[in-house]
Amino acid sequence: MDPGDLTYNRELALLCPVNQVGKVDLFLSTHHGSESPRAIWDLGARVAIMNNGPRKGGDAAGWKNIAASPGLEDLWQLHYGIAAGGDGNSRDALIANLVPGGDEDGKFLKVEALATGEFSVTNSRNKYSKRYAAR
């Protein structure tokens, strides 16, 4: 699921009180990073990608909401969230851009979905990749 620029109230209307999307394997957070815990948890995502910048989106509260989602295996991030600090960011291997304006700036996360239902996420900065089995 990629909700794009969906605002908080639209997100809630889509996912609460009834989840109209269903369960998902991969969730790309909204650009605002304002995910409601109940809405996100009802998606049952196995993997999430925090769609954030170093200073925008991906605040500590939003990160914790997604990280605490039942059944979540990994939370990847586009950028290290400066304001969130160490407790509000994933481990370095799962973050595409660690230092804003640094030599590694502009790196990306690549998702590859296979016809078998498997998918993988690869960090272009460090080439770390993880494959997730079909369910």
ZANUDREN-58783 format. One record per residue: z, y, x of N, C-alpha, C in turn; residue number from 1. Coordinates in steps of 0.02 Angstrom, whole numbers. Layout:
N
SITE|n_w|n_v|n_u|ca_w|ca_v|ca_u|c_w|c_v|c_u|k
SITE|Z|Y|X|Z|Y|X|Z|Y|X|NUM
...
END
This chain:
135
SITE|n_w|n_v|n_u|ca_w|ca_v|ca_u|c_w|c_v|c_u|k
SITE|0|-59|42|0|0|0|0|62|44|1
SITE|-44|107|29|-48|171|64|-45|226|11|2
SITE|15|254|-1|22|305|-53|-3|374|-32|3
SITE|-24|382|31|-52|445|54|-5|503|46|4
SITE|-26|554|9|11|616|0|50|617|-65|5
SITE|65|558|-91|100|553|-155|169|587|-149|6
SITE|185|628|-197|250|662|-197|304|616|-225|7
SITE|366|634|-213|424|594|-233|423|576|-307|8
SITE|410|626|-350|412|613|-422|355|567|-444|9
SITE|297|573|-413|240|529|-429|253|458|-404|10
SITE|284|453|-345|303|388|-317|350|351|-365|11
SITE|401|387|-388|449|357|-434|416|336|-500|12
SITE|371|377|-526|336|360|-588|294|296|-580|13
SITE|267|286|-520|225|227|-507|267|164|-496|14
SITE|327|173|-467|366|115|-447|431|104|-485|15
SITE|454|153|-525|517|146|-562|508|173|-633|16
SITE|537|145|-683|582|88|-679|546|21|-672|17
SITE|480|22|-681|440|-39|-674|392|-31|-616|18
SITE|392|-77|-570|346|-76|-513|276|-95|-538|19
SITE|232|-46|-542|164|-57|-567|117|-81|-511|20
SITE|141|-82|-449|100|-103|-392|108|-177|-377|21
SITE|169|-201|-382|184|-271|-364|209|-275|-293|22
SITE|216|-336|-268|241|-347|-200|183|-336|-150|23
SITE|200|-310|-91|150|-296|-40|172|-325|27|24
SITE|123|-340|69|139|-363|137|150|-305|184|25
SITE|109|-252|176|110|-195|222|115|-130|183|26
SITE|161|-88|204|173|-24|171|165|32|222|27
SITE|122|80|208|115|140|249|151|195|213|28
SITE|203|224|244|245|273|209|203|334|189|29
SITE|230|370|140|196|432|119|198|483|176|30
SITE|155|532|172|154|585|222|218|625|222|31
SITE|252|625|165|314|664|159|374|625|184|32
SITE|369|558|187|425|518|209|484|522|162|33
SITE|471|532|97|525|544|49|539|482|7|34
SITE|528|424|34|533|363|-5|601|353|-37|35
SITE|600|337|-100|660|319|-137|678|247|-118|36
SITE|741|233|-102|759|164|-84|740|114|-138|37
SITE|756|130|-200|741|82|-254|666|68|-259|38
SITE|625|120|-255|553|112|-260|526|70|-203|39
SITE|546|86|-142|520|51|-83|546|-20|-82|40
SITE|608|-30|-97|636|-98|-95|602|-143|-146|41
SITE|582|-116|-203|549|-156|-254|480|-180|-232|42
SITE|450|-145|-184|385|-167|-158|390|-232|-118|43
SITE|449|-244|-88|459|-305|-50|415|-310|12|44
SITE|399|-254|42|354|-255|101|384|-294|158|45
SITE|342|-333|191|362|-370|251|360|-326|312|46
SITE|312|-280|313|301|-236|370|289|-166|343|47
SITE|316|-116|377|305|-46|358|282|-7|419|48
SITE|241|43|406|221|91|458|242|160|435|49
SITE|284|192|475|307|260|460|252|308|479|50
SITE|225|342|429|169|388|437|199|457|453|51
SITE|220|466|515|258|527|532|229|562|593|52
SITE|251|623|603|239|659|665|304|664|702|53
SITE|305|692|762|367|697|799|419|743|766|54
SITE|394|792|729|440|840|697|431|844|621|55
SITE|389|802|592|376|804|520|375|733|493|56
SITE|410|724|437|414|657|408|456|612|453|57
SITE|472|554|429|509|508|470|580|531|486|58
SITE|611|568|440|680|589|453|726|528|451|59
SITE|787|537|474|834|481|480|846|447|413|60
SITE|853|486|360|867|456|294|808|414|270|61
SITE|747|441|276|687|403|256|678|340|296|62
SITE|690|345|362|684|287|406|734|233|385|63
SITE|796|254|373|848|206|354|833|173|286|64
SITE|804|211|239|785|182|175|734|126|184|65
SITE|684|138|225|633|88|236|661|30|277|66
SITE|697|45|331|724|-7|375|770|-54|338|67
SITE|804|-30|287|852|-72|250|819|-111|193|68
SITE|754|-104|186|718|-139|132|726|-215|139|69
SITE|748|-248|86|758|-321|90|693|-357|108|70
SITE|697|-401|157|639|-441|178|594|-407|230|71
SITE|610|-344|248|568|-309|297|576|-343|366|72
SITE|519|-360|396|520|-391|462|517|-340|518|73
SITE|475|-289|510|466|-238|562|449|-171|531|74
SITE|473|-118|564|456|-49|546|424|-16|607|75
SITE|358|-6|604|320|26|657|318|101|643|76
SITE|305|142|694|302|215|685|244|244|723|77
SITE|213|297|695|160|332|731|190|375|786|78
SITE|248|406|773|280|449|823|355|436|825|79
SITE|384|447|882|457|449|887|480|510|849|80
SITE|526|502|802|552|557|762|607|593|801|81
SITE|593|652|825|640|688|868|707|701|833|82
SITE|705|727|772|767|744|737|806|682|717|83
SITE|773|625|709|807|564|688|849|532|744|84
SITE|830|544|806|867|517|862|861|441|868|85
SITE|901|413|913|897|342|928|912|296|870|86
SITE|958|315|826|975|272|769|926|278|711|87
SITE|879|325|714|832|334|661|760|322|683|88
SITE|752|280|734|686|262|759|685|188|775|89
SITE|625|159|773|616|90|792|619|82|868|90
SITE|618|21|891|617|10|963|551|34|991|91
SITE|550|54|1054|493|85|1086|428|46|1078|92
SITE|430|-19|1080|369|-60|1076|331|-49|1011|93
SITE|367|-27|958|337|-18|892|318|54|876|94
SITE|323|98|926|308|169|916|246|187|956|95
SITE|195|214|923|132|230|957|138|290|1004|96
SITE|175|341|985|181|402|1025|254|418|1036|97
SITE|277|413|1098|348|423|1113|365|495|1130|98
SITE|320|531|1165|335|599|1188|282|646|1161|99
SITE|302|695|1119|252|742|1093|220|782|1150|100
SITE|153|785|1148|117|823|1199|112|788|1265|101
SITE|139|727|1270|136|690|1333|69|657|1344|102
SITE|63|622|1400|0|588|1417|-19|535|1366|103
SITE|29|508|1331|14|456|1283|2|482|1213|104
SITE|6|547|1202|-4|576|1136|-73|558|1109|105
SITE|-77|546|1044|-141|529|1012|-153|454|1007|106
SITE|-103|415|1022|-110|342|1016|-104|323|942|107
SITE|-124|262|926|-126|241|856|-100|170|849|108
SITE|-90|151|787|-73|82|769|-133|53|732|109
SITE|-154|-4|753|-212|-37|722|-188|-97|681|110
SITE|-210|-100|619|-194|-156|575|-258|-197|566|111
SITE|-252|-262|575|-309|-307|564|-289|-359|513|112
SITE|-325|-363|458|-312|-411|405|-365|-466|408|113
SITE|-343|-528|404|-388|-585|407|-397|-616|338|114
SITE|-452|-650|327|-466|-682|263|-415|-735|246|115
SITE|-380|-761|295|-329|-812|284|-265|-784|254|116
SITE|-259|-718|252|-198|-686|228|-153|-664|284|117
SITE|-168|-685|345|-131|-661|403|-151|-589|418|118
SITE|-107|-553|452|-125|-487|475|-87|-473|539|119
SITE|-112|-424|577|-78|-405|639|-75|-329|644|120
SITE|-26|-306|683|-20|-235|699|-19|-230|775|121
SITE|-60|-185|802|-63|-175|875|-51|-102|891|122
SITE|-9|-91|941|7|-24|966|-42|-7|1022|123
SITE|-82|45|1014|-132|62|1065|-101|90|1129|124
SITE|-40|115|1125|-7|143|1184|11|89|1235|125
SITE|41|35|1211|66|-16|1257|33|-84|1247|126
SITE|-14|-89|1201|-51|-151|1185|-6|-205|1155|127
SITE|55|-187|1135|99|-235|1102|69|-251|1034|128
SITE|65|-315|1017|36|-337|954|79|-392|924|129
SITE|82|-392|858|118|-445|825|77|-468|765|130
SITE|73|-534|758|36|-564|702|87|-588|650|131
SITE|70|-578|587|113|-597|532|77|-651|491|132
SITE|110|-707|482|80|-764|448|68|-749|374|133
SITE|20|-784|345|6|-777|274|64|-805|233|134
SITE|74|-777|175|125|-803|129|94|-823|64|135
END
